[in-house]
Amino acid sequence: MRKVIIVQEGQWGIVTKKNYDEFIKILKKIVENAVDGNKERIAEVEVVETSAEALTRLEMKRIDTLIFISRDMLAEAKKIKKVHHRLKVVLFTGLIPEEEVILVDKGWLFSSKEIERIILY
């Protein structure tokens, strides 16, 4: 079973803590409900308050994916990824940075609204 940690830390723009908490609740449910071909759960999810707490967990046990939920954690996410090469680090943002190259999975083409948002807005 894959081990996933979601970090609550971070805030950007006008998004409130309540908004972030709701996003985390939805995200956690999606990941926890993911199943393989045999209908077996794929992942175990833990929510932590800070990246420091996530790093402590990372040192104590195997973690497969670390998720940040705010753009202001980008520097921290990059720092952690640089040290932990095999760790999958994911950062969710509602605002794609204009000064960065945008990488998009081709599989997302099946969600045309998201592709429109990335390309046109």
N, C-alpha and C positions, 0 to 999 in steps of 0.2 A: 504494500500500500504506500502510495506517495504521501510525503509529509509536506504540508503547505502552511506557511505562516503569513498572516495578513497583519501589517503594521498600521495601527490607528494614527500614529503621529503625522502631523503636517496639516497645513491649511493654506489655501490659495484663493485670493479674490474674495468674493462675497459669499462663498459657500460656507454654511454654518456647520458646527459640530453635529447637529441633528441630521443634516443632509449626509454628512460623511458616515454617521452611524447607520443610517438607513441603507446607504450604498454597501457598506460592509456586510450588513445583514443579508442583503440580496446576493452579493457575491459569494459569501460563505455558503449559503443554501445551494447555489448553482454548483459550486465545486464539490460540496458534500454529497449532492445527489447524483453526481456523474458516476456512471457504471460502465463496465466493460461488456464484451459480447456475452458473457455468462451472467449478466445482471449483478455482478459483484461490485461493491463500491471501490472506486479507484483511489480516493484520497481521504486523508484525515486532515482537518483544518483547525488551526489554533490562531486566535486573535491576540496580539500583544499590543501594549500601549506605545512602546518606543522602539527605535532601531537598535538601541543599546540592549534592550531586552531580547530582541530578535537575535542579535549577535551572541548573547549568552546561550540561547537555545541552540544556535548553530554550533557552538563549541561543545555542547553537551551531547547532542545527538545528530543523526543524519537528517538534513532537511533538503528537500528536492526543489522547492519553489518558495521564493520570498516575494511578497506582493506589497507594494506601496500604493496608497490611494490618493496621493496629492503631488502635484507638479513640484511643489517646493522641496520635495525629498529627492529630486533628481540627482543632485551632487552626491548625496549619501548613497543612493542606489548604485551609482557608478563606482564609488569608492569601494563598496562591498563587493561588487562584481569583479573589480580589478584584483582583489585578494582571493576571492572564492570563485575561480574560473568555471567550475562545473555547476555551480548553483544557478538555477534559472531565476533571474530577477525581472519582475514585471512591475511597471509603473502605470497606473491609470491616471489620465488627465482629461479634463473637459475642454482644455485649450491646448492645441498642438503648438509647440514653440515654433515661431516663424523662422528663427535663425538656424534650425536644425534640419537635417535631411530626414524625411519622413519615410520610414520603412513600413510597408503594408504587405501582409500575407495575401497571396493570390486567392486563397480560400475565402477571403472576405468578399470576393466579388459576388457571392450569393446573397450578400446583405447590401443591396444597392443604396439604401438610404445612408448607411455609414460611409460608403465609398463617395457618394455625393458630398457628404459633410466634410470628408477629408480633402477632397479635391477642390470643391467649389467655395467653401466657407472658411 
